[in-house]
């Protein structure tokens, strides 16, 4: 009897073909939407493209931040890839990971193979931008890839777990802290809690320990590599003042806000939780998918507990750094994979498929700012849930939609996947040249080459987006990256001193209006500052040049300019 239980829980469902096809489509979308990734700056530091500057909090952060994508970026740069090529590779990998994760989730929840290929495309076209608990949900097309990769990786782990490949899932979960430490720890806790809640899964936990241990060993090796490459950056910059840290969060941290979800966030959350609970009660999920459902509910419950605890323990630094409300984004992203799975599973009746269109239209309309559309979307979602889970659903009727899906499923063969891969490879070869032309750095822009060849660290004005991307030169301070202090509060005193002296702004002082993760405009101050004052500040903080918008006029020698930026020499 025990053997049959194990086989029911661990029997893998068809997985590789739809997931690989979805990943290939995602890679094509990611390549087409590629932009400079934030990991490029970290990779430049770890690969030795820029030197370590102990006086620069931003530079210390680049060497200190542990993430596998930073090490991958550094490896690509060390192999000789230029910045634009690395950006396109990272863009393609991000898209492939996002689509593969969503596809795996549809399969894990019992959906059909064709639906697992189509669902990621629909979710991507829907664009969840602006939606999310404390942290926006993106699949690609943004420089801020750390959260995207961490979130998508956890979704992939959950999908692999849910299709019955438990040992592979636990191995991937062990590696998750190296991909994203916060999401990785949450993933391990979620899988562990969910497995403990299921008697059958609990009996197999001992068998899952070896792959988990292997994954954790790889994570430890990745961290050891980060410490070795980072070197002196891991030395504490000074004591942590929790009072100053709380002032900084209130003034500049845009993610650790009070828990005030949007109405649309709540709609998705309620839809997912209700759908999971009803699917578990009515046994609509496959055995391994049912365990996954318990893991997800356990994770959302843990997120609720951590979110409630954060304001009660403001002095507990790990809890504040965790940003617990973002874990609720699992419910938002899971809503549509759950819908696709429930309406395309083999036992789905004509009623479910007939209502599929209504529900998709409702979800799409929910993204509109129009109040009436939002109300109609909410009503349609609720009605769809009621009809989908009616006990007298018409599963015995001939289902033309399911027949069509079965026909498409026969096309989802390795040959079809290979044909798609060849098409995307040929198409991508030609498209890569057009995409690469969007990226400008020292290899194809004379102004950036001039900036790169100058000695010493650079001081940028506020409003310039990640200047180190283009010039591969150390930046003494990045006004748009103040939130690094949320993760490394020991760097806060040095950041405050420089911001006060150079930019004339106290990063602990609150200002009217919404919180900003960057400094305010300071053009008047910089244009009024004398040459002697600039040179004194340069000697004090260690910068030799200043990069500003092209229409600014500083009392310093102009080195060069282009249509957007100008470089001034300090020393």
Buried (B, 14 or more C-beta within 10 A) or exposed (E): EEEEBBEEBBEBBBBEBBBBBBBBBBBBBBBBBBBBBBBBBBBBBBBEBBEBBBBBBBBBBBBBBBBBBBBBBBBBBEEEBBBBBBBBBBBBBBBBBBBBBBBBBBBBBBBBBBBBBBBBBBBBEBEBEEBBBBBBBBBBBBBEBBBBBBBBBBBBBBBBBBBBBBBBBBBBBBBBBBBBBBBBBBBBBBBBBBBBBBEBBEBBBEEBEEBBEBBBEBBEEBBEBBEEBBEEBEEEBEEBBEEBBBBBBBBBBBBBBEBEBEEBBBBBBBBBBBBBEBBBEEEBBBBBBBBBBBBBBBBBEBBBEBBEEBEEEBEEEEBBBBBBBBBBBBBBBBBBBBBBBBBBBEEBBBBBBBBBEBBBEBBBBBBEEEEEBBEBBBEBBBBBBEBBBEEEBEBEEEBEBBEEBBEBBEEBEEEBBEEBBEEBEEEBEEBBEEBBEEBBBBBBBEBBBBBBEBEBBBBBBBBBEBBBBBBBBBBBBBBBBBBBBBBBBBBBBBBBEBBBEBBBBEBBEEEEEEBBBBBEEBBEEBEEBEEEEBEBBBEEBBBBBBBBBEEBEBBBEEBBBBEEBBBBBBE
